[in-house]
Amino acid sequence: MRVTVETVLSTAEAGQFYPAYAAGFDALRTQAAARHLLTDDEFAAEMADPRIEKYVARTADGTPIALTTLATDIAAIPWISPDYYRSRYPDANLLFLGYTVVRPQTRGTGALAAMAERIEERLIAAKAVVGFDICSWNDEHGVGRHIKAMFHKAGTVGPVDRQTYYVADFRHPKSEITVTTLAENPDLAAQIPGLLESQWPAFLLAGRAAGHGVNLAELLLDNPGHQSMLVRGDELIGAALSLPLPGEAYPHGWDGAIRAAAANTENRTDQVFALTITTRENGLAGRLIQALKQSAAQAGARRLILPVRPARKADYPLTPMPAFLNWRTEHGEMFDPGLQLHARHGAELIGITDPATTFTGTVAEWEKWLDLPLPESGDYVIPGGLAPLTVNLAADEGVYSEQSIWMRYRL
């Protein structure tokens, strides 16, 4: 057996390889989203393209039995971007490895190994950077499992890019999302606890709010027009809960705002305090922000204030809130996505709430809420917590306090 390197393969020999090529790639017609199988004419064009080397394994009498393609000009590969590779390897000799075909009746003859050895010699001699592509199915079930072994003499080998094919299925479209209020649809109140439980850490809902001592659920139900809802059909998928406040002074934190709302027996609406914006799906919070601003303005409020809970802070519970608030992304935006969202909708940053919101519970209650043993007194970093939990076994108590960020919309 010998391996020849040819720039053009005769029409007759190309025709001998195409049935084996088509059979070998047939499975990918249903396993890969992108088309991998060349037509007869496309295959013949590649066999006649001198920019693509053909490594042909032949029997002693010259009969072609296996083929591998290697493009010496990456512009010969129509489905890749030459500029992508040239920008990343500007001084390299760039080649692109194509496909391998072995005629079925000659498998097991060593043709694959012979071609691989010849191509490896070519790549090493040329000090080449060689690209190749594999669909995800082949990567997981086929040749992808042997990449490192195949290129064991390369300095490095690994993926450089990935393309993902998506499908949006509109055969059974979801119902349109509509905005409403609890005043318009009071039956939605029964779904609010489930919505909050699906998105909030358990201790924020179950822990005793030591800072305000107010029946919050009752207070919200007493102000149904301030509770904006997103619904799809009969399902609640988002809620923005708020309360009217008298005066223009900033309350003493989240707890202070709730106390002030509970004491607002005249139902004055100089400003509106938004407790939370919670959604089951991404990309919906902006609609609730607009609904909050609209309902607050219609009620006569001059501003909407929010003690935003920066959820990203849970990744940095030991970092002081002032330091976290000063962090910026590479684009100069605030580090927390929730703060970013409000800023993009026109909110002004006011500062850190003081004092913090406080929740308490027994040690057993905290262990249940966290699904975490608390074997000794001290501070604990907890899932979803913006700050540590302080546990006192002797007092049988856990105390958790967190700060929020005041933001303001002028209406």
N, C-alpha and C positions, 0 to 999 in steps of 0.2 A: 504493500500500500504506500502511496505517496500523496503529498498535499501540494497542489499547485496554487499559485496566487495569480489571479486573472482580473483584468479591469473590465472586460466585456465577456459575457458568456453567450455562446451561440443560441440562436432561437430554438434549435432542436434540443440542446441540453437544458435550457431554461424550461422548456415544455416537459421534460422528464421530471423536473423537480417540483413543478407547481402542484400536481395532485397530492404529493406527500406534504408539501407546505400547507395546502388548504385543509388537509385532514388533521394536521398537527395543531392548527389554530382554530379548528371548528368549534371546540368547547368554549372558547372565549366569546363567541357570538352571544352566548347567554350568561356568561360569568363576568364580563367586563362591560361597563357602560360605554367606554370609548370603543370605536371600531379598530380592531387590530388586523383583521384579515384583508390583505390587498386583493384587488381584483386581478384577473388574469392579465389584463393590459398593464396595470400598475406594477405587477411583479415583473413582467417582461421589460418594462421601462427601467426598473432598477437593475435588472441583469445587463442592460445595455448602457448603463450610466458609468462612464470611466472614473467618476469621482468615488465610486463605491467598489472597494476591493472584494473579490469573491475568493474565499479560501475553499478549495474543492478537494475533497478526499476522493482518490481514484484507486481502482483496483490495478493490478499489475498490467492489465491490457488496456488501461485508460478509461474504463467505464466510470462515470461520475456516480458516487453513492451518497455523498453528504456535502453540505454547503453551509458556510457561515459568512455573513456580510460584515464589512467594516468600512465605514465612510471615512475617507481621508479629508473630505471637505464637509464640515458639519452643515453647511448650507444645502447639502443634498438631502437632508432629512426634513421633509416639509412640516412635520408636526412639532418641531422644537424651535426655540428662538436662539439663533446663533449669538445674538447680542448678549443674551443672558450669560452664556458660558464665556464669551470673550471678555465681558466686564469683570468676571470673577477670576479668570485665568488669563490675564492679558498677554503674558509672555510664553504661554504653553503651546505645545504642538497638540491641538485638539482633534481627537478622533471620536467616532460614535459607533458603538457596536450594535449591530442589527439583530437578525434572527438566525437560528440554526435549523437546518432541515436534514433529516436522515431518512433515506428511502427505507420503508418498513422491512423489506426482505434482507437488508444488510445491517440491521441493528446487531450490536454485540461484536462487531468486527474491529473495534478500537478506533473507528473513524473520528468519534467525538474527541477522544484524548489526543489524537494526532493533530487535529485542527486547533485545539486549545493550546497545545504546545507551540505550534507555529505562530499563532497570534500573540501568545505571551512573549515570544522572542522578538516579534515585531514591535510590541509596545515598549519593552525594555530598551531595545536598541534606539528607538525614536524618542526615549524619555517623554512619553506621551501622557496626556491626561485624557482618559477615555470615558465617555458618557454612555449610558444605556438606560432604558426605561423598562419597568415591569408593572403590570397592573396589580392591584391589591390582591386579587385572587391568586395570581402566580406568586406573589410575594409571600403569601401565607401558606400556600399548598404546593407550590412548584419550585422553580429554580431559585426563588428568593431565599429558601432555607439553606442554600449552598453557596451564597455569594462570597462569604469570607474565604471559604475553601477554594473557590474558583479563582479568586484574586489574591491569593495568599502572599504573593511577592510584591503586591502594591504597597506603597508606604502607608496609605490610608484608603479606605473604601467605605462609603456611606451615602445616604440620601442627601440631595441638595434642594429638592422642592417636592411639593405634593399638590395634586389637584383633586378636589372632591366634587363628585357629581351629586346634586340634590334633586329632590322631587317634591313639589308642592301639590298635594292631591285635593282637587276641588270637586271631586265627584259627590262628596257629601259635605258641603261647606258648613262651617260653624255659623251659628246665628250672629247677627250684627250686635256689636257691643253698644249699649245705650247708657246714658248718664241719667241718674235719677236721684231722689233724696228719700230719706226715711219718712219724711212727711207724706210724700207721694206714694210710697210703697212700704208701709209699716211692717208688713210680713217679713221683709228682708232682715229685720232685727234678729230673727232666730238664726240666721246664717253668719252673723258677724263673729261670734266666738270661734266657730270652726275656721273661718278665714284667718283670724289672728293666730290661732293655735298652729295653723299650717306654716306660718312664716316667722313667728316670734319664738325666742327661747322660752321654755316652759316657766322659768322662774319669774319672768316679767308679768305673766298673767296670773300665776298661782301665789306668788309671794305677797305677803301683807305689805301694803303701801304705807310704811310707817310715817312717811312725810306728809300725807294729806288726810288720811282717815276718812275719805269720802266714798260713798257708794257711786263709783264712776259710771257703771252701767245705767243706773237710774238717772243720773245727771244727763247722760247723752240722750236717753229716751225722752227726757223733758225738753230737749232742744232738737227735734227731728229735722227741722229745716236746715240745720247746719251739718247734717251727716250726708255727705255726697257718696253715691254708690255707682259702681260700674256693674252692669248685669249683662249676661248673655242668655237670652231666653229667661228661664227662672233661676239661673245660677248666679250667685254673687261672686264676682271675680276681683273686685277691688273696692276699697272703702277709704274715704278720707274723713276722719272724725275731728270735729272742732266744736268750740264753745265760745259764746260771746263774753266779752269782758268790758267792764266800765273803765273809763279813764285812759290815759296814754302811758302810764308808767309801766315798765317791764316788771312782770311778777318775779318773785323770788324762786326762779327755777320752775321745773315741770310741776312739782308738787304745789308750789305757791300759786301757779296759774289755775290749778284745779280748785284749790281753796277759794281763790278769788271768784271763779266761775260759780261755785256753789253758793257763795255769799251774794251773788248778783241777783237778788230777789226782784229788782225792778227790771231785769232783763235788758239792761243798757248794752248797746252794741257799738261802743266807740272803737273797739278793735276786736279782732277774732283770733283766738288761739287755736292752732291746729295741733292736735295731739299726735296723730300718726297718719301716714299715707301707706297703705298696705295693699299689695296686689298678688294674685296667684301667678301671673304671667309677666315676663319682662316687657318693657316698652309701653306700659300703660300708665305709669305714674304721672307723666306729663298731662294726660287728660284730667286726672284728678286734681292736679295743681290748678289747672284752668277752672275746673268746677268750683274749687274752694275759693278762688279769687272772685269768681262771679257771684257766688252766693253771699260772700262777705260784703261785697260792694252793694248788692241789692238790699242787704240788711242795714246799710248805712254806715258800715265800718270804714274808717279811714286807712286802716292798715291791717295786714294779716301777718301774724308773727308765728314762728315755728321753732320749737326746740328740737332741731334735727338730731336724730341719733345716728352718728356716723358708723355704719355697720362695719366698714373696713377697719375701724379701730380695734375690733375683736381680734384681728391678727397681731396687734401690738398692745396687749393689755397692760404691759409694764411701762409703756411710754407715757409720760405726762400729757394730758390733753393739750396744753398750750404748745408743746413741741409738735404734736401730731397736727394741730391746726396750721402750723407754719409750713408743713411739708407741701411740696408742689410736684406735679408730674413734669415730664420732660417738655411738655407743651405749655407749662406755666399755669396750669389749672390746679385747683385744690385737689389734694390727694384722694379724698373720699368721693366715690361716684355719686352718692346722694347729695353731698354739698355741691358737686359740679352741676348736677341736674337743676337744683334750685337757682344757682348762679346763672345758668343759661336761660332760665325763665324769668330772670330779672330781679331775683332776691338779692338783698344786701346782707353782707356778713356783719353781725353786731358784736358777737363775742361769746364767751363760754357761760353757760347757765351756772348760777351760784345762789344757793347751795345745790348740791346734786340731788338726783332722785334716789330714794332709799327703799329697799325691800328687805324684809326680815322673814325668818322662818326658823323652825327647830332644826337641829342637825339632821334628824330623820327625814324631815320634809325636804331639806336641801339635797340629801342623798337621793331621794326619789326624783326630784325635779331634774337633777343632773345625771342620774343613772351612774353615780360615781361615789365610791366610798370616801369618807372624810375622817380618817382614823385619828387625827390629833388636832389640837388647836393651832391656829396660824392662818396665813394667807394662802389662797389657792387660785391659780389661773383656771378659769372654768370655760367650758364651751359656750360660745356666744357672748361672753362677758367682755365689756369694754375695759373693765378694771378687775382687780382681784376680789375674791370673796373672803371675808374675815370670819373665821369660825372660832367660837369659844365653847369648848366642850363642857366646862364647868357651869356655864350659864345656859347650856343647851340651846345655843342660838347661833345663827349665821346671819351676817349683815352684809348686804351688797349695796354699794352706792356708785352711781355713774353720772357723769356730766354730759350734757348735750351742748349743741351749738345754736345760739340764737341767730335766726335769719328773719328778714323783714321784707315784705312786699308792700310798697306804697300803692294804694288803690285810688 
